[in-house]
Amino acid sequence: MRNRIITLAATGLAAAALSLAGMAGASASSHPTKNATLVCGFNCFNLSNLQLDATGTGSFIQNAVGGATGTSVNLRAAGVNKSNEDFQAAFNTTVGIACGEGFLAPTSIFCLNPLIFSGDAVIEANFAPDSNQTGLCVGNVAANVAGRVALTPCGASPKTTWVYDTANFSVFRHGHLYAAWLNGADTNFSHPLALTVNPSSKTPRNVLRTDEENLSASFLPDTQLFTFTIGHATA
């Protein structure tokens, strides 16, 4: 069983994730809103990573490199005119509800371990340029297989769902909470597939992929720690 490092505020964070549907006070942190388009407004769901976020300002956020099925997803410098950075939370609930209603496979590590994951948030990130949902979500291409994530049809399988694993591993940096984002289709208990940024990638830069969760001395690398904000650029 993976070590529990910090559990403070885990319940509150899950509740914050659930409130994404209403978009009222839904931010899991207090980052300045300097990302996504004005049209997307407070519907925008902005994912950022600790490795590229040294000051906690959310300066690099999730971006669809193209826009069609199979398009790679990376982290790009945030900008108010960049509609490819517009994502909305198409689906959000908790692991306990998702397992009970069949949104997560009963053989997944999440449903097999309800006492560990039940309160964690489950989220789909729907690509929505200028607030127009495309029905394409960020997903792992093949269940239990590490590799680049891509835009794939929302709701087709748990591969487009992500468990914000604050209950088992989370850290505070710059006053914000970061945790692993585990792919909802994973069945590997000891080393589940976690969203990971590759800061050494070239085409595109800072590409997002899944890799086995990599605990070293009971800590996750910054490349596997993510947080999110809600809103658009203010300038």
N, C-alpha and C positions, 0 to 999 in steps of 0.2 A: 504494500500500500504506500502510495506516495506521501511524503511528509507534509503535514499541515504546518505551514509557516506562519501565516497571518490570517485570522478569521474575523478580525474586527470589521464591522460594517458590511459583512457579506450579505446578511439578510436585507439590509437597507439598499445595497447595490442591486440585488435581484429585483426589489420592488421598483427601483428607479428604471431598470431595464424594461419592466413590464409597462411602465407609464409611457414608454415610447409611442404606444398606440395613440394616446391622447396628445402627445407632444407638449405637455404642460409640466414644466420643471423637470424634464426627463434626463438631464445631463447627469452622468455618473461622476463628473468632476467639475471644477470651476474654471476650465480653460477659457481664455478670451475667445469669442466666436470670430474666427478669422478664416473661415473655410466654407467652400461650396457657394453656389450662386444665390443672388438675391431672390430669384424666382422660386428656387427650392425652399427658401426661408427656413422656418423652424420645423419643417418636415425632414430636413436633412439629418442623416446619421453619418457621423464622421469618425472613421476608425484611424487611430494613430498608434505608433510603436515606440517603445522606450529607447531603442537603439538610435533612432533618428530624431528623438525628441528630448535633447539634452537639457532644455530649459523648461519643459512642461508646457509649451505654447501650442502644441499640436500643429507644428509647421509643415509636416508631411502627412498627407491623408490618402485614404484609399481612392484609387483612380482606375477606370476602365480604359485600357490602352486603345482599344478599338470601339466596339459597341455591339458586335454581333455574337451569336453563340460561339463559344470556344475562344473568345478574346481573353488574353492574359490580363491580370489585374496586378497593379503595383502600388507603391506609395509615391506620391508626387507632391512637390511644393504646393501648399494650399493657395488658392486664388479665387476671388469672387466671380471671375468670368469663365471659370473652367467647369463647364457643364458635365464633363466626363467624371468629375469628382462628386456628382450628385447621387447619393444612395439613400434609400429609405428603408426603415425596418418593416418589411412586408409581413413578417410573422414574428411574434414574440410572446413567450410564455415561460413557464418553468419546466425543468426536467420532469418533475412529478406529474404535471398535467400532460405534457407531451407524451410520456410513456403510457399513461392511462388512456389517452385518446388515440393512440396508434401512430402519432407523428414521428416517433422514434422507434426503431426496430426493437422488439423485446429481447433480442440477442445482443444488443449494443451494451457497451460497458456501463452506460448510464442507467439503463433500465434494470440491469442485473445487480446494480449497487445503489438502491434507492436511498439508503441512509447516508451515502457519501455525496451524491449529486442532486438529490431531489429539489433543493432550493435554488440551484444554479439557473441562470437565465438561458433560454434557447432563442436564438435570433437568426433570421434570414436577412441578408442585405440585398435589396432589390435595386438594380441599376435604374435610376430615374432622372435622366438629364432634363434640366429645367422643370423638375417636378412631374415629368411624364413617365410613369412606371412602364418598363419594358417587359416585365414578366421574366426577366433574366436575373438570376441571383449568383452571388459568389459561391462557388462550390468546388469540392474536391472531384477530380475527374473520375477516379475509380475508388470505390470503397476499400479501405485498408491499404491503399497503395500511395506511397509518398510521391509528390511531384507538384508541378505548378498548378495553382488554382485557376479557374476560368469562369467566365459567365456561362451559366447553364440554366435551363428552365426551372423557375421557382416551383417548389411544392411537388416535384416529380419523385423525389426520394430524400432520405435524410442527409444525402451528400451535400445539400445546400444549407443545412442547418449547422449552427455553431453554438457550442455550450461555453458560456463565459464562466470559467471554472474558478470563481472567487472563493468557493467553500474549501477547496483543497490547497490552492496556492495563489497568493496575491501579495503584492508589495506596494508600499507607498513611496512615491518619488515626486519631488517638487509639489507635494501636497495633493497628489492625485493617486488613484488606485489603479494598478495595472495587474492583469491576470492573463493566464493562457486561454486561447480560444481553440477548443477541441472540436474536431469534426464529428458531427452527429451520427455518422454512419460507422464509426469505429467500433471494433469488437476487441481490440488489443488492450487488456487491462493494465499491464505493467508499463507499456510505452505507447500510449495513444498518440494518434497523429494530431499535431498542433500547428496552427497557423504560424508561419515563420517568414520573416523578411530576409532576403538575400541582398545585403548592401554591396556585394561585389559583382552583381549581375550588370550586364552592359545593355542588352536589348530585350526588354526595357530595363532601365535602372531600377533598383530596389524592388525587384519582382517579388510577389507573394507566392508562397508555396506551402505545402504541408511536409513536415518532417516529424520523426518520432520525438515526443517530448523528451528533452535532454536535460535531466537533472544532474548537476555537478556540485558535489559538496552540499546537497540539499537545496540548491538554488537553480532557477531557470535562467538561461541566457537572456539578455535584453532583447535579442532578436525574436523571442517567443513571448514577449510581454506586451499586451495591448490595452488601450483604454479607448473611450469614445466620448464625443461631445455632440451636442445638438445645435443646429443653427447655421446661419450664413455669414459671409464676411461683413464686417462693419465698415470697411473702407476698400 
